[in-house]
Amino acid sequence: MRTLDSLTAAPLDLEPQMTPDWNAIRLDLLQVDEPMRAALREMRPFFAKCLPGILARYYDKVQHYDPSSGIFKNGTMQEAIRMQLQHWELIAACNFGPDYLNSATRFCELNQRAGVAPQWYVGGRQMFIADQLMKAADNEIAIPRFGRAAQAARDRKALLLNAIAKAMMMDTQSIIAAFLSRAACAARPKRGITISFSAAFIN
């Protein structure tokens, strides 16, 4: 015969679970250390010089393939470019905190309100910027043919290219996180039942 004790359920653990700081985890996984931060700060004028042209060329591509995109209506493209230049100011300043995350979220919101296909403002855009920045940086740093200066220039170029690559990986993940978070909010039924997305992406 089952006793009363055997019917007593184990006490529930009502302690709230801690949400991992995914932004800090991403910084750690990419080893965003002081040398990389110094390299990004050094490239601040480079980003300011190159990014306006890169973004203009990117939206020329978008217009070629998707001329009816909402990005070209009501001044949305101009606002998107302004937001991205400010976003890269944060990256160059190594400000990867709340301001940076909010910037990524606002950029996604702008594009979603305009009905822009996510392929344009998430994956395709990040691929184009990464490719163009790497090429521009490669051309920016001249390497002497001989001597210690040549080795120093090669080391510096490698450091700057590595910083760009890591910044782009970090930013791509942050944009994806912002996009999925917004998509999860939009997909919630009116009665408040939430649609579950992987926490690794939406935080």
C-alpha positions as CSV (number, residue, x, y, z in Angstrom):
1,M,0.0,0.0,0.0
2,R,1.4,3.5,-0.9
3,T,2.0,5.7,2.0
4,L,1.2,9.4,2.2
5,D,5.0,10.1,2.2
6,S,5.3,8.3,-1.1
7,L,2.7,10.5,-2.6
8,T,4.4,13.7,-1.5
9,A,6.1,15.3,-4.5
10,A,9.6,16.5,-4.2
11,P,9.7,20.2,-3.5
12,L,9.9,22.3,-6.7
13,D,13.0,24.4,-7.3
14,L,11.5,27.9,-7.6
15,E,14.8,29.7,-7.9
16,P,14.9,31.7,-11.2
17,Q,17.5,30.5,-13.6
18,M,20.2,33.0,-14.5
19,T,20.2,34.1,-18.1
20,P,23.7,33.8,-19.6
21,D,25.3,37.1,-20.7
22,W,25.6,36.0,-24.4
23,N,27.2,39.3,-25.4
24,A,30.0,38.7,-22.9
25,I,30.3,35.1,-24.0
26,R,30.7,36.2,-27.7
27,L,33.4,38.6,-26.7
28,D,35.2,35.9,-24.8
29,L,34.9,33.3,-27.6
30,L,36.3,35.7,-30.1
31,Q,39.1,36.7,-27.7
32,V,38.4,40.4,-28.0
33,D,41.4,41.4,-26.1
34,E,43.2,44.7,-25.6
35,P,45.5,44.3,-28.8
36,M,42.3,43.8,-30.9
37,R,40.6,46.8,-29.2
38,A,43.7,48.9,-29.9
39,A,43.6,47.9,-33.5
40,L,39.9,48.8,-33.9
41,R,40.5,52.2,-32.3
42,E,43.4,52.8,-34.7
43,M,41.1,52.0,-37.6
44,R,38.5,54.5,-36.6
45,P,39.5,57.1,-39.3
46,F,39.8,54.2,-41.8
47,F,36.2,53.1,-41.1
48,A,34.9,56.6,-41.3
49,K,36.6,57.0,-44.7
50,C,35.7,53.7,-46.3
51,L,32.2,52.8,-45.0
52,P,30.1,55.5,-46.7
53,G,31.3,54.3,-50.1
54,I,31.0,50.6,-49.2
55,L,27.4,51.1,-48.1
56,A,26.5,53.2,-51.2
57,R,27.9,50.3,-53.4
58,Y,25.9,47.8,-51.3
59,Y,22.6,49.5,-51.8
60,D,23.4,49.9,-55.5
61,K,23.5,46.1,-55.5
62,V,20.3,45.8,-53.6
63,Q,18.6,48.2,-56.1
64,H,19.8,46.1,-59.0
65,Y,18.4,42.9,-57.6
66,D,15.4,44.2,-55.7
67,P,14.4,47.6,-56.9
68,S,11.0,47.5,-55.1
69,S,12.6,46.9,-51.7
70,G,11.2,49.0,-48.9
71,I,14.7,50.3,-48.2
72,F,14.3,52.7,-51.1
73,K,11.0,54.3,-49.8
74,N,10.4,57.2,-47.5
75,G,14.1,57.9,-46.9
76,T,14.7,54.6,-45.3
77,M,18.0,53.9,-47.1
78,Q,19.5,57.3,-45.9
79,E,18.4,56.5,-42.4
80,A,19.8,53.0,-42.6
81,I,23.2,54.3,-43.8
82,R,23.3,56.9,-41.0
83,M,22.5,54.3,-38.4
84,Q,25.2,51.9,-39.7
85,L,27.8,54.6,-39.7
86,Q,26.9,55.4,-36.0
87,H,27.0,51.7,-35.3
88,W,30.5,51.4,-36.6
89,E,31.5,54.3,-34.5
90,L,30.6,52.1,-31.5
91,I,32.6,49.2,-32.9
92,A,35.6,51.4,-33.6
93,A,35.4,52.7,-30.0
94,C,35.1,49.1,-28.8
95,N,31.8,50.0,-27.1
96,F,30.2,46.5,-27.2
97,G,27.9,47.2,-24.3
98,P,24.2,48.2,-24.2
99,D,24.6,51.0,-26.7
100,Y,26.0,48.7,-29.2
101,L,23.3,46.0,-28.7
102,N,20.5,48.7,-28.8
103,S,22.0,50.0,-32.1
104,A,21.8,46.6,-33.7
105,T,18.2,46.2,-32.5
106,R,17.1,49.6,-33.8
107,F,18.7,48.8,-37.2
108,C,16.7,45.6,-37.4
109,E,13.5,47.5,-36.4
110,L,14.0,50.1,-39.1
111,N,14.3,47.4,-41.8
112,Q,11.5,45.3,-40.5
113,R,9.1,48.3,-40.4
114,A,10.1,49.0,-44.0
115,G,9.4,45.4,-45.0
116,V,13.0,44.8,-46.2
117,A,13.8,41.2,-46.8
118,P,16.1,40.0,-44.0
119,Q,18.5,38.6,-46.5
120,W,19.4,42.2,-47.4
121,Y,20.0,43.6,-43.9
122,V,21.4,40.5,-42.2
123,G,23.4,38.0,-44.2
124,G,24.0,39.7,-47.5
125,R,24.9,43.1,-46.0
126,Q,27.3,41.6,-43.5
127,M,29.1,39.5,-46.2
128,F,29.5,42.6,-48.5
129,I,30.8,44.9,-45.8
130,A,33.3,42.2,-44.5
131,D,34.6,41.6,-48.0
132,Q,34.9,45.3,-48.9
133,L,36.5,46.3,-45.6
134,M,39.1,43.5,-45.8
135,K,40.0,44.5,-49.4
136,A,40.2,48.2,-48.5
137,A,42.4,47.4,-45.5
138,D,44.6,45.2,-47.5
139,N,45.2,48.0,-50.0
140,E,45.6,50.6,-47.3
141,I,48.7,49.3,-45.7
142,A,51.8,49.4,-47.9
143,I,54.5,46.9,-47.1
144,P,58.1,47.7,-48.0
145,R,60.0,45.1,-50.0
146,F,62.9,44.6,-47.6
147,G,64.2,45.1,-44.0
148,R,62.7,45.2,-40.6
149,A,60.1,47.7,-41.7
150,A,58.6,45.1,-44.1
151,Q,58.1,42.6,-41.3
152,A,56.6,45.2,-39.0
153,A,54.2,46.3,-41.7
154,R,53.2,42.7,-42.3
155,D,52.6,42.1,-38.6
156,R,50.5,45.3,-38.4
157,K,48.4,44.4,-41.5
158,A,47.8,40.9,-40.0
159,L,46.6,42.5,-36.7
160,L,44.3,44.9,-38.4
161,L,42.8,42.3,-40.8
162,N,42.3,40.0,-37.8
163,A,40.5,42.8,-35.9
164,I,38.2,43.5,-38.8
165,A,37.4,39.8,-39.2
166,K,36.6,39.4,-35.5
167,A,34.6,42.6,-35.4
168,M,32.5,41.4,-38.4
169,M,31.9,37.9,-36.7
170,M,30.8,39.7,-33.5
171,D,28.6,42.1,-35.4
172,T,27.0,39.4,-37.5
173,Q,26.1,37.4,-34.5
174,S,24.7,40.5,-32.8
175,I,22.6,41.4,-35.8
176,I,21.3,37.8,-36.0
177,A,20.4,37.9,-32.3
178,A,18.6,41.2,-32.7
179,F,16.7,39.9,-35.8
180,L,15.6,36.7,-34.1
181,S,14.6,38.5,-31.0
182,R,12.4,40.9,-33.0
183,A,11.0,37.9,-35.0
184,A,10.1,36.1,-31.8
185,C,8.2,39.2,-30.5
186,A,6.4,39.5,-33.8
187,A,5.4,35.8,-33.7
188,R,3.9,35.9,-30.3
189,P,0.1,35.1,-30.3
190,K,-2.1,37.9,-29.0
191,R,-2.9,36.0,-25.8
192,G,0.7,36.1,-24.8
193,I,1.9,32.6,-25.5
194,T,5.6,32.9,-26.6
195,I,7.2,31.3,-29.5
196,S,10.5,29.7,-28.3
197,F,13.7,30.5,-30.1
198,S,17.2,29.3,-29.2
199,A,18.5,31.5,-26.4
200,A,21.9,31.3,-27.9
201,F,20.6,33.6,-30.7
202,I,18.0,35.8,-29.2
203,N,20.0,37.1,-26.2
